[in-house]
Amino acid sequence: MRFLRLLLLLVLVAPATPAAAYSVLTHQSIIDSTWDKCVLLLLQQRYPGATTKQQNEAKSYAYGGAILQDMGYYPLGAELFTNLTHYVRSGDFVRNLLREANDRNEYAFALGALAHYAADNAGHPDATNLVLPRLYPKRNAELGPVVTYEQAPLNHTEVEFAFDVMQIATGRYRSQAYHKHIGFRVSKPLLESAFRQTYGLKLGQVFFNVDASIAAFRLAVNQVLPAAVRAAWYSQRKQIWRASPTLRRRYRAYKKNPAEFAKEHGADFERPGLGARVLASIINL
């Protein structure tokens, strides 16, 4: 299957199988969708008077916090870190991040981690666990209408990745260029403090090299994963179009007049770039 080939590629170049309910792009998208109505308002209440540049910087920290708990599964990461932050006192960890935040950026980082915590808690029971057996009839027959991550970890990962592919295909995510412009940052001092308070461990006792782990995480999130998602979308576009007449009409409208389409639907519907199309060709071999 093409999809499984893509997953094998991801295992080689990006993270190990994650335990989260949603993947990286979804967590970033949650920050985008709640930024004006929630996250920015909380930041302004505690730290008023921020310029647009300062707000964008804070958003980059919110992006970092929103995918923080998954960092351990990426190259040079530590699975113990992600297992702890997902399954052991995970709420206390987020509470300590919020309590220890001392400036706008640290608070944004903590709010991002809170968004991740809330999304994972809702994502498994309300989405992935229910969608999986509908997509995999054998799992439905074996395990019933609700399938947990522990029962089918690989299938869960496939479903989570498929969510990202469909969201990219329908233009519901911010463009990769936008995320690159904003970037994502990790508040290392805050992370170290909250982790030590929650688990009684220093980050250096869990990660071989914290700075190298953060750098590898940033590379995977900024470049490898977005390219892989867009490659999957481009590789499976005909099947996706057949399954979604609405998407087919939207994409035809986009190709016919991109400027007019952007006025009506927003500027975030983007065709996969050259790198993603090349990667899709490799997947199809």
C-alpha positions in Angstrom: 0.0 0.0 0.0 1.2 3.5 -0.8 0.1 4.7 2.6 2.2 2.1 4.4 5.2 3.0 2.2 4.8 6.6 3.4 4.7 5.5 7.0 7.9 3.5 6.5 9.5 6.6 5.1 8.3 8.6 8.1 9.8 6.1 10.5 13.1 6.4 8.8 13.3 10.2 8.6 11.1 11.5 11.3 9.6 10.3 14.6 8.9 6.9 16.0 5.2 6.0 16.4 3.6 8.8 18.5 1.2 8.2 21.4 -0.7 11.5 20.8 -4.3 11.7 19.6 -3.4 14.2 16.9 -0.3 14.8 14.9 1.9 17.8 14.7 0.1 19.8 12.1 -3.2 19.4 13.9 -1.8 20.6 17.1 -0.4 23.7 15.3 -3.7 24.2 13.6 -5.5 24.2 17.0 -3.3 27.2 18.1 -4.2 28.9 14.8 -7.9 28.4 15.3 -7.9 29.5 18.9 -5.3 32.3 18.7 -7.5 35.3 18.3 -10.5 34.2 20.4 -8.6 32.6 23.3 -4.8 32.4 23.5 -4.1 36.0 22.5 -6.8 37.3 24.8 -5.2 35.4 27.8 -1.8 36.8 26.8 -3.1 40.3 26.6 -4.8 40.0 30.0 -1.6 39.1 31.7 0.9 41.0 29.5 -0.9 43.9 27.7 0.6 46.2 25.1 2.4 43.7 22.9 3.3 44.8 19.4 2.5 42.7 16.3 6.1 41.5 16.3 5.9 40.5 19.9 2.6 38.7 19.3 4.1 36.7 16.5 7.1 35.8 18.7 4.7 34.7 21.4 2.8 32.6 18.8 6.0 30.8 17.9 6.3 29.8 21.5 2.7 28.7 21.6 3.4 26.5 18.5 6.4 25.0 20.4 4.3 24.3 23.5 1.5 22.8 21.4 3.8 20.0 20.2 6.1 19.8 23.2 4.8 16.6 24.7 5.7 14.7 21.5 9.3 15.8 21.3 10.6 12.6 22.9 9.6 10.5 19.9 11.6 12.5 17.3 15.2 11.9 16.2 17.6 12.4 19.2 14.6 12.5 21.5 13.8 10.4 24.5 10.7 8.2 24.6 10.7 8.4 28.4 10.0 12.2 28.2 6.9 11.7 26.0 5.7 8.7 27.9 5.9 10.7 31.2 4.3 13.9 29.8 1.4 11.9 28.3 0.7 9.2 30.9 2.2 10.3 34.3 1.0 13.4 36.0 0.5 15.0 32.6 -2.0 17.6 34.1 0.5 18.5 36.8 3.2 19.0 34.2 1.0 21.5 32.4 0.0 23.2 35.6 3.6 23.6 36.6 4.4 25.2 33.2 1.6 27.7 33.7 2.6 28.4 37.3 6.3 28.9 36.5 5.8 31.1 33.4 7.4 34.5 34.0 6.9 36.5 30.8 4.7 36.6 27.7 6.7 34.0 25.7 6.8 31.6 28.5 3.1 32.0 29.2 2.4 31.4 25.5 4.6 28.3 25.6 2.6 27.0 28.6 -0.7 27.7 27.0 0.4 25.8 23.9 1.2 22.8 26.2 -2.3 23.2 27.7 -3.8 23.1 24.2 -1.9 19.9 23.5 -3.1 18.3 26.7 -6.8 19.2 26.1 -6.6 18.1 22.4 -5.2 14.7 23.3 -7.8 14.1 26.0 -10.6 14.9 23.5 -8.9 13.5 20.4 -8.7 9.9 21.4 -12.3 9.3 22.7 -14.1 11.7 20.4 -12.2 11.2 17.1 -9.4 8.6 16.6 -10.9 5.8 18.6 -14.2 6.1 16.8 -12.9 6.7 13.3 -10.4 3.9 13.3 -12.8 0.9 13.3 -14.8 2.6 10.5 -11.7 2.7 8.3 -10.5 -0.7 9.3 -13.4 -3.2 9.2 -11.2 -6.1 10.5 -10.4 -4.0 13.6 -14.1 -3.3 14.0 -14.8 -7.0 13.8 -12.0 -7.9 16.2 -12.3 -5.1 18.8 -15.7 -3.4 18.3 -16.7 0.2 17.5 -14.1 1.8 19.8 -10.4 1.0 19.3 -7.8 2.5 21.6 -4.2 3.4 20.7 -3.0 0.5 22.9 -5.0 -2.0 20.9 -3.9 -0.8 17.4 -1.0 1.7 17.6 0.0 1.5 14.0 -3.5 2.0 12.7 -3.9 4.9 15.1 -0.9 6.6 13.6 -2.2 6.1 10.1 -5.6 7.7 11.1 -3.8 10.6 12.7 -1.7 11.1 9.7 -4.7 10.8 7.4 -6.4 13.6 9.4 -3.5 15.9 8.5 -3.6 14.8 4.8 -7.3 15.6 4.5 -6.9 19.0 6.3 -4.1 20.0 4.0 -6.1 18.8 1.0 -9.0 21.0 1.9 -6.9 24.0 2.7 -7.9 24.1 6.4 -4.4 24.5 7.7 -2.2 27.5 7.6 0.4 27.4 4.8 3.8 25.9 5.4 5.2 29.3 4.4 3.3 30.9 7.2 4.5 28.4 9.8 8.0 28.8 8.6 7.7 32.6 8.9 6.3 32.4 12.5 8.6 29.5 13.4 8.4 27.6 16.7 10.4 28.1 19.8 10.9 26.1 23.0 11.3 27.8 26.3 14.1 25.6 27.6 14.4 27.2 31.1 10.6 26.9 31.7 10.6 23.3 30.4 13.5 22.3 32.6 11.9 23.8 35.7 8.4 22.3 35.2 9.8 18.9 34.3 12.0 18.8 37.4 9.1 19.9 39.6 6.8 17.3 38.2 9.0 14.3 37.8 12.0 15.0 40.1 14.3 14.6 37.1 16.5 17.0 35.1 16.0 17.1 31.4 19.7 16.1 31.0 18.9 12.9 32.8 16.3 12.0 30.1 17.8 13.5 26.9 21.3 12.7 25.9 21.6 16.3 24.6 18.7 18.6 25.1 19.8 21.3 22.6 20.4 18.7 19.9 17.0 17.1 20.5 15.3 20.5 20.2 17.2 21.2 17.0 16.2 17.8 15.5 12.6 18.3 16.6 12.6 21.7 14.9 13.9 20.3 11.6 11.4 17.5 11.6 8.4 19.8 12.3 9.4 22.6 10.0 10.5 20.6 7.0 10.2 16.8 7.0 6.6 16.3 8.3 4.9 19.0 6.2 6.6 17.7 3.1 5.6 14.1 3.9 1.9 15.2 4.5 1.8 17.1 1.2 3.5 14.2 -0.6 0.8 11.9 0.7 -1.9 14.3 -0.4 -0.4 14.6 -3.9 0.1 10.8 -4.1 -3.5 10.1 -3.1 -5.1 13.1 -4.7 -7.2 11.1 -7.2 -8.6 8.8 -4.5 -9.3 11.9 -2.3 -11.1 13.7 -5.1 -13.3 10.7 -5.8 -14.2 10.5 -2.1 -14.9 14.2 -1.8 -16.8 16.0 -4.6 -16.6 19.2 -2.6 -12.9 19.1 -2.5 -12.7 18.3 -6.2 -14.8 21.5 -6.9 -12.7 23.6 -4.6 -9.4 22.4 -6.2 -10.7 23.1 -9.7 -11.8 26.6 -8.6 -8.3 27.1 -7.2 -6.6 26.1 -10.4 -8.9 28.2 -12.5 -8.4 31.4 -10.6 -6.1 31.3 -7.5 -6.5 35.0 -6.7 -10.4 34.8 -6.8 -10.3 31.6 -4.8 -8.2 33.2 -2.1 -10.7 36.1 -1.7 -13.5 33.7 -1.2 -11.9 30.8 0.7 -8.7 32.3 2.2 -5.1 32.0 1.0 -4.2 28.8 2.8 -5.2 26.3 0.0 -1.9 25.4 -1.5 -0.7 22.9 -4.1 2.1 20.7 -2.9 5.5 22.1 -3.8 8.2 20.5 -5.9 9.8 18.7 -2.9 6.5 17.1 -1.9 5.8 16.0 -5.5 9.2 14.4 -5.8 8.7 12.6 -2.5 5.3 11.5 -3.8 6.9 10.0 -6.9 9.3 8.1 -4.6 6.4 6.8 -2.6 4.7 5.6 -5.7 7.6 3.6 -6.9 
